[in-house]
């Protein structure tokens, strides 16, 4: 399933799922909701992007996990889906 809007993707995040966009550059990129626990320094939920599994020929492309903020393009896109999306 990869024809979801951002609102539907957000509901999947809240349900504990990983989601991604078909339109993102490269495979192996997803976002996930982090809920802090007793060991976390964060006190509020936040969304992070995980590019540690990025499949790219670009050796300089970041492969990490960092907090993520949706762009206008992401918010208006309708190519969201469960991770991993079959291309």
C-alpha atoms as a printed R data frame, in Angstrom:
   type eleno elety resid chain resno      x      y      z
1  ATOM     1    CA   UNK     A     1  0.000  0.000  0.000
2  ATOM     2    CA   UNK     A     2  1.709  3.211 -1.158
3  ATOM     3    CA   UNK     A     3 -1.044  5.632 -2.071
4  ATOM     4    CA   UNK     A     4 -1.615  7.177  1.328
5  ATOM     5    CA   UNK     A     5 -1.746 10.852  2.193
6  ATOM     6    CA   UNK     A     6  0.214 12.405  5.040
7  ATOM     7    CA   UNK     A     7 -2.680 12.173  7.476
8  ATOM     8    CA   UNK     A     8 -2.973  8.441  6.862
9  ATOM     9    CA   UNK     A     9  0.799  8.038  7.213
10 ATOM    10    CA   UNK     A    10  0.650  9.931 10.507
11 ATOM    11    CA   UNK     A    11 -1.997  7.528 11.806
12 ATOM    12    CA   UNK     A    12  0.287  4.604 10.906
13 ATOM    13    CA   UNK     A    13  3.141  6.275 12.807
14 ATOM    14    CA   UNK     A    14  0.906  6.650 15.850
15 ATOM    15    CA   UNK     A    15  0.087  2.942 15.564
16 ATOM    16    CA   UNK     A    16  3.789  2.102 15.792
17 ATOM    17    CA   UNK     A    17  4.466  1.502 12.084
18 ATOM    18    CA   UNK     A    18  7.356  2.716  9.951
19 ATOM    19    CA   UNK     A    19  6.381  4.709  6.857
20 ATOM    20    CA   UNK     A    20  8.136  6.168  3.846
21 ATOM    21    CA   UNK     A    21  7.490  7.963  0.592
22 ATOM    22    CA   UNK     A    22  7.871  6.347 -2.777
23 ATOM    23    CA   UNK     A    23  9.183  9.691 -4.039
24 ATOM    24    CA   UNK     A    24 12.172  9.831 -1.686
25 ATOM    25    CA   UNK     A    25 15.597  9.474 -3.252
26 ATOM    26    CA   UNK     A    26 16.894  5.982 -2.620
27 ATOM    27    CA   UNK     A    27 15.564  2.911 -0.914
28 ATOM    28    CA   UNK     A    28 16.044  2.142  2.743
29 ATOM    29    CA   UNK     A    29 14.714  5.447  4.139
30 ATOM    30    CA   UNK     A    30 11.796  5.565  6.573
31 ATOM    31    CA   UNK     A    31 10.352  7.633  9.402
32 ATOM    32    CA   UNK     A    32  9.152  6.404 12.760
33 ATOM    33    CA   UNK     A    33  7.571  7.867 15.884
34 ATOM    34    CA   UNK     A    34  9.729  7.723 19.012
35 ATOM    35    CA   UNK     A    35  7.955  7.563 22.339
36 ATOM    36    CA   UNK     A    36 10.307  8.402 25.195
37 ATOM    37    CA   UNK     A    37 10.705  5.903 28.005
38 ATOM    38    CA   UNK     A    38 12.276  6.129 31.459
39 ATOM    39    CA   UNK     A    39 15.780  5.941 29.914
40 ATOM    40    CA   UNK     A    40 15.233  8.702 27.360
41 ATOM    41    CA   UNK     A    41 16.511 12.244 27.671
42 ATOM    42    CA   UNK     A    42 13.578 13.382 25.526
43 ATOM    43    CA   UNK     A    43 10.287 14.038 27.298
44 ATOM    44    CA   UNK     A    44  7.954 14.344 24.294
45 ATOM    45    CA   UNK     A    45  7.234 12.136 21.313
46 ATOM    46    CA   UNK     A    46  9.052 12.983 18.092
47 ATOM    47    CA   UNK     A    47  9.432 11.646 14.560
48 ATOM    48    CA   UNK     A    48 12.851 10.603 13.329
49 ATOM    49    CA   UNK     A    49 14.137  9.621  9.910
50 ATOM    50    CA   UNK     A    50 16.305  6.531  9.546
51 ATOM    51    CA   UNK     A    51 18.678  6.398  6.600
52 ATOM    52    CA   UNK     A    52 20.990  3.715  8.044
53 ATOM    53    CA   UNK     A    53 19.780  1.249  5.411
54 ATOM    54    CA   UNK     A    54 20.004  3.695  2.509
55 ATOM    55    CA   UNK     A    55 20.699  1.972 -0.816
56 ATOM    56    CA   UNK     A    56 22.600  4.591 -2.803
57 ATOM    57    CA   UNK     A    57 25.713  4.827 -4.953
58 ATOM    58    CA   UNK     A    58 26.485  8.127 -3.241
59 ATOM    59    CA   UNK     A    59 29.097  7.240 -0.618
60 ATOM    60    CA   UNK     A    60 28.654 10.678  0.976
61 ATOM    61    CA   UNK     A    61 24.903 10.264  1.548
62 ATOM    62    CA   UNK     A    62 24.161 10.329  5.290
63 ATOM    63    CA   UNK     A    63 23.351  7.021  6.922
64 ATOM    64    CA   UNK     A    64 22.013  7.963 10.313
65 ATOM    65    CA   UNK     A    65 18.963  8.573 12.517
66 ATOM    66    CA   UNK     A    66 17.976 12.169 13.210
67 ATOM    67    CA   UNK     A    67 14.806 14.078 14.184
68 ATOM    68    CA   UNK     A    68 12.641 14.750 11.131
69 ATOM    69    CA   UNK     A    69 10.379 17.622 10.160
70 ATOM    70    CA   UNK     A    70  7.912 17.283  7.271
71 ATOM    71    CA   UNK     A    71  8.310 19.618  4.308
72 ATOM    72    CA   UNK     A    72  5.338 21.076  2.458
73 ATOM    73    CA   UNK     A    73  6.032 18.560 -0.303
74 ATOM    74    CA   UNK     A    74  5.886 15.698  2.212
75 ATOM    75    CA   UNK     A    75  2.649 16.986  3.747
76 ATOM    76    CA   UNK     A    76  0.916 17.325  0.368
77 ATOM    77    CA   UNK     A    77  2.218 14.052 -1.117
78 ATOM    78    CA   UNK     A    78  0.014 11.019 -1.719
79 ATOM    79    CA   UNK     A    79  2.796  8.469 -2.185
80 ATOM    80    CA   UNK     A    80  3.161  7.477  1.470
81 ATOM    81    CA   UNK     A    81  3.091  3.848  2.492
82 ATOM    82    CA   UNK     A    82  4.198  1.163  4.908
83 ATOM    83    CA   UNK     A    83  7.947  0.647  5.010
84 ATOM    84    CA   UNK     A    84  9.376 -1.015  3.023
85 ATOM    85    CA   UNK     A    85  7.596  0.047 -0.145
86 ATOM    86    CA   UNK     A    86  8.046 -2.275 -3.109
87 ATOM    87    CA   UNK     A    87  9.281 -0.156 -5.986
